[in-house]
Structures are given as C-alpha cells and as structure tokens.
C-alpha cells in the first residue's frame, strides 16, 4: 500500500538558520489558522526556555494540508547537544528539508544531521534560507552544500537534490536565486513531488517503532511513532518488545490514539501505515521499543543513540543558605526528578554518585546539562552541581578522549588572539578560509579544551565572533590543558555585603555581587585576574569615628558587578568549586567553605 495522501518530513538545520520561522509560514499557508487569527512568532517553540533563548530544544510535530496531501512536519533542534533528538526523529520520516543560512553556509550541526539523513537513504530537499539578508552569499553557499554532500559520500540521486531559495520570514520560495517568490507554493510542490509517500502492508501484523515519548500527569507516558505495518486500533491488545533484547516482551493495551492535526492532537479510533501517531495506555514504554500485534512479535531495529561525552555531579545543597529558597531540597526529590528525566531524554544517563546524596548525570554537552539545570530550578528544585568533566574511554590500554569539530567565524583582526588561545587548548587547525570580510577557521579540539572558552572567545572577538562545535569521535589523550588562568575572590566571613567592603575588594578583581547581598564564608564573590584564590571581607564596615575628611564617603564608587548566566557560571567554576542552584539564585562557592580548612587542604596537596 502506498499512501499518496501523506508525506512525512523533518526540517533539519544548524541553530539559528530559521527552521522554526519557516515552519510558522508553512503552517500559515497550509491552512492551519483562520485568516483573521492572531498568531505569535515561533509558535512551535512552546517552552519558556526555548522562547527566551531562541533555540529549539525538543523535536515538535505539526501537520499542514496542501491540496489533497497531508504533510507531517517535524521541527528538530539545531543545537549539537540535542543531537539525540534528531537522530531518532529521522526514523519517523521519509525525507528531510535541509535548511542552510544564505550568509553562514553549512555549519557543524548541518554536517552531523545531514550525515544521519544520508545514512538512512532519505531524500533531501536543500533550502537556502534568508536570501534577503544583505550579506547573503547564495551561489557560494550552494557550492559549499554540494562539497559537503561529496564529502559525506552522497549517492548520485542525493547529489541531484532539488534546491529551493527561500525567505522564511517573508514566507516566499522560488527555484532561482534571481527570482523572488510570492509564497511557499514551490516548496509545497517540491515536497509532494519529490519526497516519497510512506508505504507498507496495511493488512500485515502491526508494527510501530516508538521514536519519542511525552509525559502527561493524567494519562502517564504517551508514545509517539510511525506505523510501519498494519493498523493500530483503540483498546487493542499489543505486545511491547525491544530490538536489543534488553527486556522481555510483555502484553499491554492501547487506550487512546491521537494524530497530529495542525498544532493539535486529535483523538482517532484507528490509524494505518505511514501515520505518525501518539498513543497512551502502555505504562513502561520507552524510546526504541516496538509495539506489535500479539500474534507476531517482531521488533524493529532502532538507531543507536550516541553516548554522552560530559558528566556533572548533582548533589543536595549543603551550604549555610540551604533550604531557604527551594521547594524540593532532599536527595529523594533529586533522585526522583533526575530519573524521571530519563523517560523523555534518550541521550541522558543518570547513576548514583559516591555519596548517598549525589548523582552523576551525563549528557551530550554543557548546553544539554545546563538546560536540565535551568528547567529543574524553575520547577522549584534546589541543589548543587560540580564542574563539567569529560568521559574518557580506554581501548587496548590507551586512554581516548572526546574531540569536537569547531567552526569559528570571526572578524579578520580577531584571528590572532583566537588562534593563540586555541593553540594553548590543544586545538589543531584543519582549514582556514575567508568569508566576505571575515575569516572562517576549522579546528579539531578536545571537548575539555572548550570548557570555559566561550566567554573568553566573546571578549577576544568583541562580541562579533560565531562559535559552534559538534562531537567528532574519540582520539588519544592530548595532554594537560590549563582550564582557568584566573582565581576566585572568596568571602572571608558570613553576613551582608556593604559598599565599604566591596570598594576595597574590587581592587583585587571583578566582583559578581552588589551591596546588600547575603554572603557566607567560602562563597565566591568575584574573579581574581591572577591564579590563586584571594579571601576578601566584603562585609567589612567603616569604623565610626568623629574624624571625617570632607567628601571621603562620596569617593567610594563601585564598578557595576559582572552578572554570570548559568552557562557562564558553569564555565567559571574550578575543580574545587560548586555551583549552588536555587529557584531564586545562582551562587558560586568553594567545596570546603572554611578558609582555614581549605588552606590546610591546599598545603597537604602541595606536599
């Protein structure tokens, strides 16, 4: 059976190349909204964090109708740390729209997701987006995409992929870079004519591969997947099995079935081959499981998700301010929440730590774990996290470490400082080319060499640089890397910071706090430009005497403090430091809070 009335397609691209904006226009022109309906921008990014950061974190499903064809669209994340989402979503579709920015060209994440799509033999429609940018390089970018396809060993058919020139914001598409389209008709036509229709045996035994999981407090887990064979009916008895035989097949029942219609899930009584469905009722179902008929238990192969490369330790907050701001503060709450995250995030790993109240959490990168931290603190959790560390592998007695392919786009005058810093972080330059009046540098760098580098990079390039990296496999250990060349300003005593104390402390380095901030002994209140920590007393008050110099108090002008975001704080902390995370605050602290005990520990380590 061939479903000519249906197309399943994923939209893949590097972060910020305009996927979600293009999906907005596809939904508008695909008749999802009324003509007078007010629609907010980036409607698919329905999570607060996604809206604030302007990135897609979770893959989303939507559908549009073009003439008699229903097109199921999957908007995928563009950031490399959420690559696990993209890898498994590609199993649900028959083709992909590869979106590339007309100015930036193919970036590391473009390469990664394109490689996965080519391995699955998917048909590719190349969409060069943002052609209305003043710095667009439409023809050069087209050549760069062709080079990338050659690099990735694309087949003859894939090299002949159609190219569409598009402006997602304006909602126009055309087949020529010189011609401006009126709407997205050209894109809809190409999807219907070029992407193959799903096919399968409608009369065969049921097979559904679960590619994604949603969770609802009322119905529990909701599995999302495409029907590969047969028909799925409401209240049908099914078997749940796993291709890698990690668990015994078990019997269960599908209670309700939904299909994606526009942006909504619509309840249906049955669905057939090629349909992307959401269904509930199976309690312990997880990503990678196959739902089959009772009489024919045949699991479908599932793409192996890449292993995590970065680990952090999450532990119960034990600072003097513990329990003041959080709602969920115990190890039981923390354990329950972290293991619940595993139900949705297939790239995450959680294991018990060295102590009863700590847990090792591994992910695909700092961004991956920082999104989890931010989500948890917004839900009312209070905890502390360690500095990120990479996960090594030992093969034939040799220690291997994760490497990243790093692409940097910088103004020409910033090339020197950037190359100098990356050289000290064991990076190897593989390619260098001019792009307009900027330079593009490509490096292979150890993952740990990137820790703490992003903020330095923005300083060196005066905020104009673009940096993106993607996992590039394992290579032999490259040697020691000095992660941080600065020390910390550490509070000497507990109390409340005052202007007099901060004024004296600011000569030692950059402060992170204002007057009136509660502090405790061992809390980090600033950064020192030199290596080594300095204890400062930010609670020190001016002695009250009757001797006053005219205007001396007016002279105490404080430099505005540097506010660290969650990612910057994670990059800043050293091995002997922790990040205290609460719903209201982010504080940096030493593991050993007492100044005297910490000095004893340091002298012991030197011996």
C-alpha positions as CSV (number, residue, x, y, z in Angstrom):
1,X,0.0,0.0,0.0
2,X,1.3,3.5,-0.9
3,X,-0.1,6.4,1.0
4,X,-0.2,9.1,-1.8
5,X,-2.3,11.3,0.5
6,X,0.6,11.6,3.1
7,X,4.2,12.9,3.4
8,X,6.4,12.7,6.5
9,X,9.2,15.2,6.5
10,X,11.7,16.6,9.1
11,X,13.3,20.0,9.0
12,X,17.0,19.9,9.9
13,X,19.5,22.8,10.2
14,X,22.1,24.4,12.4
15,X,20.9,26.5,15.3
16,X,19.6,30.0,14.2
17,X,19.3,29.2,10.5
18,X,15.5,29.8,10.6
19,X,13.7,26.4,10.9
20,X,11.0,27.4,13.4
21,X,10.3,30.7,11.5
22,X,9.9,28.7,8.2
23,X,7.5,26.2,10.0
24,X,5.4,29.2,11.1
25,X,4.9,30.2,7.5
26,X,4.3,26.7,6.3
27,X,1.5,26.4,9.0
28,X,0.0,29.8,8.0
29,X,0.0,28.9,4.3
30,X,-1.1,25.3,4.9
31,X,-4.4,26.5,6.3
32,X,-3.8,25.7,10.0
33,X,-5.1,29.1,11.1
34,X,-8.1,31.2,10.3
35,X,-7.5,34.2,8.1
36,X,-8.2,36.6,11.0
37,X,-6.4,34.6,13.7
38,X,-3.6,36.4,15.6
39,X,-0.5,34.1,15.7
40,X,2.6,34.7,17.8
41,X,6.1,34.1,16.2
42,X,7.9,30.8,16.6
43,X,4.7,29.1,17.6
44,X,6.4,25.7,17.7
45,X,8.8,26.8,20.5
46,X,6.1,26.5,23.2
47,X,8.5,26.0,26.0
48,X,9.6,29.1,28.1
49,X,13.3,28.3,27.8
50,X,13.0,27.9,24.1
51,X,11.4,31.3,23.7
52,X,13.9,33.0,25.9
53,X,17.0,31.5,24.3
54,X,15.6,31.5,20.7
55,X,16.6,27.8,20.2
56,X,14.6,24.6,19.7
57,X,15.3,22.0,22.4
58,X,12.6,19.4,21.8
59,X,11.5,18.0,18.5
60,X,7.9,19.0,17.7
61,X,5.3,17.6,15.4
62,X,2.8,19.5,13.3
63,X,0.9,18.9,10.1
64,X,-0.4,21.0,7.2
65,X,-2.6,20.2,4.2
66,X,-1.6,21.0,0.6
67,X,-4.4,20.3,-1.8
68,X,-5.2,16.6,-1.1
69,X,-2.0,15.7,0.7
70,X,-1.4,15.9,4.4
71,X,2.2,16.8,5.3
72,X,3.5,15.8,8.7
73,X,6.3,18.3,9.7
74,X,8.9,17.6,12.4
75,X,10.8,20.7,13.7
76,X,14.1,19.4,15.1
77,X,16.6,21.0,17.5
78,X,19.6,22.8,15.8
79,X,22.0,22.7,18.7
80,X,24.5,19.9,18.7
81,X,23.9,19.0,22.3
82,X,20.3,17.9,21.4
83,X,21.5,15.7,18.5
84,X,20.0,12.6,20.2
85,X,16.5,14.1,19.4
86,X,17.4,14.5,15.7
87,X,18.9,11.0,15.4
88,X,15.8,9.2,16.4
89,X,13.3,11.6,14.8
90,X,14.8,10.8,11.4
91,X,13.4,7.2,11.7
92,X,9.9,8.6,11.6
93,X,10.2,10.4,8.2
94,X,10.8,9.6,4.6
95,X,12.7,12.8,3.7
96,X,14.2,15.9,5.0
97,X,14.3,19.7,4.3
98,X,18.0,20.7,4.8
99,X,17.9,24.3,5.7
100,X,21.1,26.4,5.3
101,X,21.6,30.1,6.1
102,X,22.4,32.1,2.9
103,X,25.2,34.0,4.7
104,X,26.7,31.5,7.1
105,X,26.6,28.4,4.9
106,X,26.8,24.8,6.2
107,X,27.9,24.6,9.8
108,X,28.9,21.7,12.1
109,X,25.4,20.7,13.0
110,X,24.3,20.8,9.3
111,X,27.1,18.2,8.6
112,X,26.0,16.0,11.6
113,X,22.3,15.8,10.8
114,X,22.9,15.6,7.0
115,X,25.2,12.6,7.6
116,X,22.5,10.8,9.6
117,X,19.9,11.5,6.9
118,X,22.1,10.2,4.2
119,X,22.9,7.0,6.1
120,X,19.1,6.4,6.3
121,X,18.9,6.9,2.5
122,X,16.4,9.8,2.9
123,X,15.7,12.1,0.0
124,X,17.0,15.6,0.6
125,X,15.4,19.0,-0.4
126,X,18.0,21.7,0.0
127,X,16.5,25.0,1.2
128,X,18.8,28.0,1.1
129,X,17.1,30.3,3.6
130,X,17.4,34.1,4.4
131,X,18.2,35.0,0.8
132,X,17.0,38.5,1.6
133,X,19.9,39.1,4.0
134,X,22.2,42.0,2.8
135,X,25.3,39.7,3.3
136,X,23.8,36.7,1.6
137,X,26.2,34.5,-0.5
138,X,23.6,32.4,-2.3
139,X,25.8,30.9,-5.1
140,X,28.8,30.2,-2.8
141,X,26.6,28.6,-0.2
142,X,25.1,26.4,-2.9
143,X,28.6,25.2,-3.9
144,X,29.5,24.6,-0.2
145,X,26.5,22.4,0.2
146,X,27.5,20.4,-2.9
147,X,31.0,20.0,-1.5
148,X,29.5,18.8,1.8
149,X,27.4,16.2,0.0
150,X,30.5,14.9,-1.8
151,X,32.4,14.8,1.5
152,X,29.7,12.7,3.1
153,X,29.6,10.2,0.2
154,X,26.1,11.1,-1.0
155,X,24.6,8.9,-3.8
156,X,24.2,10.2,-7.3
157,X,20.5,10.8,-6.6
158,X,21.2,12.7,-3.4
159,X,23.7,14.9,-5.3
160,X,20.9,15.8,-7.7
161,X,18.7,17.0,-4.8
162,X,16.4,20.0,-5.7
163,X,17.4,23.4,-4.4
164,X,14.8,25.9,-3.2
165,X,15.7,29.6,-2.5
166,X,13.6,30.9,0.4
167,X,12.9,33.7,2.8
168,X,11.3,32.1,5.9
169,X,10.4,35.4,7.5
170,X,8.7,36.7,4.3
171,X,7.1,33.4,3.6
172,X,8.4,33.2,0.0
173,X,10.2,30.5,-2.1
174,X,11.5,30.2,-5.7
175,X,13.6,27.9,-7.8
176,X,16.0,30.6,-8.9
177,X,18.2,32.9,-6.7
178,X,17.4,35.8,-9.0
179,X,13.7,35.5,-8.7
180,X,11.6,36.4,-5.7
181,X,8.7,34.1,-5.0
182,X,5.2,35.2,-4.0
183,X,4.5,32.4,-1.4
184,X,5.7,28.9,-0.5
185,X,3.8,27.1,-3.2
186,X,7.1,26.0,-4.9
187,X,8.2,24.4,-1.6
188,X,4.9,22.6,-1.1
189,X,5.0,21.3,-4.7
190,X,8.6,20.0,-4.3
191,X,7.7,18.2,-1.0
192,X,4.7,16.5,-2.6
193,X,6.5,15.6,-5.9
194,X,10.0,14.7,-4.6
195,X,9.6,13.2,-1.1
196,X,8.4,9.5,-1.4
197,X,5.0,8.6,0.1
198,X,5.0,6.2,3.0
199,X,4.3,2.6,2.1
200,X,3.8,-0.7,3.9
201,X,1.5,-3.6,4.3
202,X,-1.9,-2.4,5.6
203,X,-3.1,-6.0,6.0
204,X,0.0,-7.2,7.8
205,X,0.6,-7.6,11.5
206,X,1.0,-4.4,13.5
207,X,4.5,-2.7,13.9
208,X,5.1,0.7,15.5
209,X,8.6,2.0,16.4
210,X,8.5,4.4,19.3
211,X,10.7,7.4,18.4
212,X,9.7,9.9,21.1
213,X,8.0,10.0,24.5
214,X,5.8,12.7,26.0
215,X,4.5,12.6,29.6
216,X,1.2,13.7,30.9
217,X,0.2,13.7,34.6
218,X,-3.3,12.4,33.7
219,X,-2.6,9.6,31.3
220,X,1.1,8.9,32.0
221,X,3.5,8.2,29.2
222,X,2.4,9.0,25.6
223,X,4.4,7.2,22.9
224,X,5.0,8.8,19.6
225,X,6.0,6.9,16.5
226,X,5.2,5.9,12.9
227,X,3.1,2.9,11.9
228,X,5.4,0.7,9.7
229,X,2.9,-2.1,9.1
230,X,-0.7,-3.0,9.9
231,X,-3.4,-0.9,11.6
232,X,-3.5,0.4,15.2
233,X,-6.9,0.4,16.9
234,X,-8.2,1.9,20.1
235,X,-8.4,-0.6,23.0
236,X,-6.2,-3.1,21.0
237,X,-4.1,-5.6,22.9
238,X,-0.5,-5.4,21.8
239,X,3.0,-6.7,22.7
240,X,5.9,-4.4,23.5
241,X,9.4,-5.6,22.6
242,X,12.9,-4.3,22.2
243,X,15.3,-4.9,19.3
244,X,18.3,-5.2,21.5
245,X,16.5,-7.7,23.9
246,X,17.2,-5.6,26.9
247,X,13.8,-6.7,28.3
248,X,11.3,-9.5,27.9
249,X,8.3,-8.8,25.5
250,X,5.2,-8.0,27.6
251,X,1.5,-7.6,26.8
252,X,-0.4,-4.4,27.2
253,X,-3.3,-2.3,25.8
254,X,-3.5,0.9,23.8
255,X,-6.1,3.0,25.5
256,X,-6.3,6.1,23.2
257,X,-4.8,7.2,19.9
258,X,-4.1,10.7,18.6
259,X,-3.0,12.1,15.3
260,X,-1.4,15.5,14.7
261,X,-3.7,17.9,13.0
262,X,-2.2,21.4,12.6
263,X,-0.7,22.1,16.1
264,X,-3.2,19.9,18.0
265,X,-3.6,16.3,18.8
266,X,-6.9,14.9,17.6
267,X,-8.3,11.7,19.1
268,X,-8.9,8.9,16.5
269,X,-10.2,5.4,16.8
270,X,-7.6,3.9,14.4
271,X,-4.6,4.7,12.2
272,X,-2.9,2.9,9.4
273,X,0.5,2.5,7.7
274,X,2.6,5.7,7.4
275,X,0.6,7.7,10.0
276,X,2.6,9.4,12.8
277,X,0.6,8.6,16.0
278,X,0.6,9.4,19.7
279,X,-0.9,6.7,21.9
280,X,-1.3,6.2,25.7
281,X,-2.0,3.3,28.0
282,X,1.3,1.4,28.0
283,X,2.9,2.2,31.3
284,X,6.6,1.4,31.0
285,X,7.1,2.0,27.3
286,X,10.3,3.8,26.3
287,X,12.1,5.2,23.2
288,X,13.3,2.4,20.9
289,X,10.5,0.0,21.9
290,X,8.4,-1.7,19.1
291,X,4.7,-2.1,19.6
292,X,3.4,-5.2,17.7
293,X,0.3,-7.4,17.4
294,X,0.0,-10.2,19.9
295,X,0.4,-12.9,17.3
296,X,3.6,-11.6,15.6
297,X,6.3,-10.2,17.9
298,X,8.9,-8.7,15.5
299,X,10.9,-5.7,16.9
300,X,12.2,-3.1,14.5
301,X,15.9,-2.0,14.6
302,X,16.5,1.3,16.3
303,X,19.3,3.7,15.7
304,X,21.9,3.6,18.4
305,X,22.0,6.9,20.1
306,X,25.5,8.4,20.6
307,X,27.0,8.0,24.0
308,X,27.3,11.0,26.4
309,X,30.6,12.9,26.5
310,X,30.3,15.2,29.5
311,X,29.4,14.4,33.1
312,X,28.5,16.5,36.2
313,X,27.7,15.6,39.8
314,X,24.3,16.8,41.1
315,X,24.1,16.8,44.9
316,X,22.0,18.0,47.7
317,X,22.7,21.6,48.6
318,X,24.6,21.8,51.9
319,X,25.5,25.5,52.0
320,X,24.6,27.7,55.0
321,X,21.6,29.0,52.9
322,X,20.3,25.5,52.1
323,X,16.5,25.1,52.1
324,X,15.7,28.8,52.2
325,X,14.5,29.2,48.6
326,X,13.8,25.8,47.2
327,X,10.6,23.7,47.4
328,X,12.3,20.3,46.6
329,X,15.6,20.0,48.5
330,X,16.1,16.4,49.6
331,X,18.0,13.6,47.9
332,X,14.8,11.7,47.4
333,X,13.3,14.7,45.4
334,X,16.5,15.0,43.4
335,X,16.7,11.3,42.6
336,X,13.1,11.1,41.5
337,X,13.4,14.1,39.2
338,X,16.6,13.0,37.5
339,X,15.4,9.5,36.9
340,X,12.1,10.9,35.6
341,X,14.0,13.0,33.0
342,X,15.4,9.7,31.6
343,X,11.8,8.8,30.4
344,X,12.0,11.7,27.9
345,X,15.7,12.3,27.2
346,X,17.3,9.3,25.5
347,X,20.8,11.0,25.4
348,X,21.0,11.4,29.2
349,X,22.5,8.9,31.7
350,X,22.0,9.1,35.5
351,X,23.8,7.0,38.1
352,X,24.2,7.1,41.8
353,X,27.3,9.1,43.0
354,X,30.0,8.4,45.6
355,X,27.8,9.6,48.4
356,X,24.1,8.9,49.3
357,X,23.0,12.4,48.3
358,X,24.9,12.8,45.0
359,X,24.2,11.6,41.4
360,X,26.3,11.5,38.3
361,X,24.5,13.0,35.3
362,X,26.0,12.5,31.8
363,X,24.9,14.3,28.6
364,X,26.0,15.4,25.1
365,X,27.5,18.7,26.2
366,X,27.4,21.7,28.6
367,X,24.3,23.2,27.0
368,X,22.4,19.8,27.3
369,X,23.0,19.7,31.0
370,X,22.5,23.4,31.6
371,X,19.0,23.2,30.1
372,X,18.2,20.4,32.6
373,X,19.6,22.5,35.5
374,X,17.6,25.6,34.4
375,X,14.4,23.5,34.0
376,X,14.8,22.0,37.4
377,X,15.4,25.3,39.2
378,X,12.2,26.7,37.6
379,X,10.3,23.7,38.9
380,X,11.4,24.6,42.5
381,X,14.4,22.3,42.9
382,X,17.4,23.4,45.0
383,X,20.8,21.5,44.6
384,X,24.4,22.0,43.8
385,X,26.4,20.9,40.7
386,X,30.1,20.3,40.1
387,X,32.2,21.5,37.2
388,X,31.7,19.6,33.9
389,X,34.2,16.8,33.2
390,X,34.7,14.7,30.0
391,X,34.1,10.9,29.9
392,X,37.2,9.1,28.7
393,X,37.3,5.7,27.0
394,X,40.1,3.0,27.3
395,X,40.7,1.0,24.2
396,X,43.6,-1.6,24.1
397,X,45.1,0.1,27.1
398,X,45.1,3.5,25.6
399,X,43.1,6.4,27.0
400,X,40.9,8.1,24.4
401,X,39.1,11.4,24.9
402,X,36.1,13.0,23.1
403,X,37.0,15.5,20.3
404,X,35.0,18.3,18.8
405,X,34.9,19.8,15.3
406,X,35.0,23.5,16.0
407,X,34.0,26.1,13.4
408,X,34.7,29.8,14.2
409,X,33.6,32.8,12.2
410,X,35.5,36.0,13.3
411,X,36.5,39.4,12.0
412,X,40.0,39.4,10.5
413,X,41.5,41.5,13.3
414,X,40.5,38.9,15.9
415,X,42.2,35.9,14.2
416,X,45.5,36.3,16.1
417,X,44.1,36.2,19.7
418,X,41.7,33.4,18.9
419,X,44.5,31.2,17.3
420,X,46.8,31.9,20.3
421,X,44.1,30.8,22.9
422,X,43.1,27.7,20.9
423,X,46.7,26.7,20.5
424,X,47.1,26.5,24.3
425,X,44.0,24.4,24.4
426,X,45.5,21.6,22.2
427,X,43.4,22.5,19.2
428,X,44.6,21.6,15.7
429,X,43.7,23.9,12.7
430,X,42.3,21.9,9.8
431,X,41.0,24.6,7.5
432,X,41.1,28.4,7.1
433,X,39.2,30.4,4.5
434,X,37.9,34.0,4.0
435,X,34.1,34.5,4.1
436,X,33.4,38.1,2.9
437,X,35.4,40.4,5.2
438,X,35.6,37.7,8.0
439,X,37.6,34.5,8.4
440,X,36.3,31.0,9.0
441,X,38.6,28.7,11.0
442,X,38.0,25.0,11.5
443,X,39.7,23.1,14.3
444,X,39.7,19.7,15.9
445,X,39.8,20.3,19.7
446,X,39.5,18.1,22.8
447,X,36.0,18.6,24.4
448,X,37.6,19.7,27.7
449,X,39.5,22.4,25.7
450,X,36.2,24.2,25.2
451,X,35.3,24.3,28.9
452,X,35.4,28.0,29.9
453,X,36.4,29.2,26.4
454,X,33.1,30.7,25.1
455,X,33.2,33.7,27.4
456,X,36.9,34.3,26.6
457,X,36.1,34.0,22.9
458,X,33.4,36.7,23.1
459,X,35.8,39.0,24.8
460,X,38.6,38.4,22.2
461,X,36.2,39.0,19.3
462,X,34.4,42.0,20.9
463,X,31.2,40.0,20.8
464,X,31.3,39.6,17.0
465,X,32.5,36.0,16.7
466,X,30.4,33.0,16.0
467,X,31.5,29.7,17.5
468,X,29.9,26.3,17.0
469,X,31.1,22.8,17.8
470,X,30.0,19.2,17.3
471,X,31.2,15.8,18.5
472,X,33.8,14.4,16.2
473,X,34.7,11.0,17.7
474,X,37.5,9.8,20.1
475,X,41.2,10.3,19.8
476,X,44.2,9.5,22.0
477,X,44.6,11.8,25.1
478,X,46.2,15.1,24.1
479,X,47.9,16.1,27.3
480,X,47.2,18.5,30.1
481,X,45.2,21.7,29.4
482,X,45.1,24.6,31.9
483,X,41.4,25.2,32.2
484,X,41.5,28.5,34.0
485,X,44.1,31.3,34.3
486,X,42.2,33.2,36.9
487,X,41.5,32.7,40.6
488,X,38.4,33.4,42.8
489,X,37.6,36.2,45.3
490,X,36.2,34.2,48.3
491,X,34.2,35.7,51.1
492,X,36.1,35.7,54.4
493,X,33.1,35.8,56.7
494,X,29.3,35.4,56.7
495,X,27.0,38.4,56.7
496,X,25.7,41.0,54.3
497,X,28.0,42.7,51.7
498,X,28.4,46.5,52.2
499,X,29.8,49.3,50.0
500,X,32.9,49.8,52.1
501,X,33.9,46.1,52.0
502,X,33.1,45.8,48.2
503,X,35.1,49.0,47.4
504,X,38.2,47.5,49.0
505,X,37.6,44.1,47.3
506,X,37.1,45.5,43.8
507,X,40.7,46.5,43.6
508,X,41.6,42.7,43.7
509,X,39.4,41.7,40.7
510,X,36.0,41.7,39.1
511,X,33.0,41.4,41.5
512,X,29.9,39.3,41.0
513,X,27.7,40.9,43.7
514,X,26.0,44.2,44.8
515,X,25.9,45.8,48.2
516,X,23.2,44.2,50.4
517,X,23.8,40.6,49.1
518,X,23.8,37.9,51.8
519,X,27.1,36.0,51.7
520,X,28.6,33.2,53.7
521,X,32.2,32.1,54.4
522,X,33.6,30.3,51.4
523,X,31.2,31.8,48.8
524,X,32.8,33.2,45.6
525,X,32.1,36.9,45.2
526,X,34.3,37.7,42.3
527,X,37.2,36.7,39.9
528,X,40.8,37.5,40.5
529,X,42.9,38.2,37.4
530,X,45.8,36.1,38.8
531,X,45.9,32.4,39.5
532,X,45.2,31.5,43.1
533,X,42.3,32.5,45.4
534,X,42.1,35.6,47.5
535,X,40.0,35.9,50.6
536,X,38.2,39.2,50.8
537,X,36.0,40.7,53.6
538,X,33.0,42.2,51.7
539,X,31.1,42.6,55.0
540,X,33.7,44.9,56.5
541,X,32.2,48.2,57.7
542,X,33.9,51.5,58.1
543,X,34.9,52.3,61.7
544,X,32.7,55.0,63.1
545,X,34.9,57.8,64.5
546,X,34.3,61.5,64.8
547,X,37.2,62.2,62.4
548,X,35.9,62.8,58.8
549,X,37.6,64.0,55.7
550,X,35.2,66.2,53.6
551,X,33.8,64.1,50.8
552,X,35.6,60.8,51.5
553,X,32.4,58.8,51.6
554,X,31.4,60.2,48.2
555,X,34.6,58.9,46.7
556,X,33.6,55.2,47.2
557,X,32.3,54.5,43.7
558,X,31.6,50.9,42.9
559,X,32.2,49.4,39.5
560,X,28.9,47.6,38.4
561,X,29.3,43.8,39.1
562,X,29.5,41.2,36.4
563,X,26.3,39.1,36.3
564,X,27.0,35.5,35.4
565,X,24.5,33.5,33.5
566,X,24.0,29.8,34.3
567,X,26.3,28.7,31.4
568,X,29.0,31.3,32.3
569,X,28.9,30.2,36.0
570,X,29.3,26.5,34.9
571,X,32.3,27.6,32.7
572,X,33.8,29.6,35.5
573,X,33.9,27.1,38.4
574,X,37.1,25.1,39.0
575,X,37.5,21.5,40.3
576,X,37.4,22.6,44.0
577,X,34.2,24.7,43.5
578,X,30.5,24.1,43.2
579,X,27.5,25.9,41.7
580,X,24.6,26.3,44.2
581,X,21.3,26.4,42.2
582,X,18.0,27.5,43.7
583,X,14.8,28.8,42.2
584,X,15.8,32.4,43.0
585,X,19.6,32.5,43.0
586,X,22.8,31.1,41.4
587,X,25.7,31.2,43.8
588,X,29.3,30.0,43.3
589,X,31.1,28.5,46.3
590,X,34.1,26.5,47.4
591,X,33.6,22.8,48.2
592,X,35.3,23.4,51.6
593,X,33.7,26.5,52.9
594,X,36.0,27.2,55.9
595,X,39.0,29.3,54.9
596,X,41.4,27.7,57.5
597,X,40.4,24.1,56.5
598,X,40.8,24.9,52.8
599,X,44.3,26.3,53.4
600,X,45.3,23.2,55.3
601,X,43.9,21.0,52.4
602,X,45.9,23.0,49.8
603,X,49.2,22.7,51.8
604,X,48.6,19.0,52.2
605,X,48.1,18.6,48.4
606,X,51.3,20.5,47.7
607,X,53.3,18.1,49.9
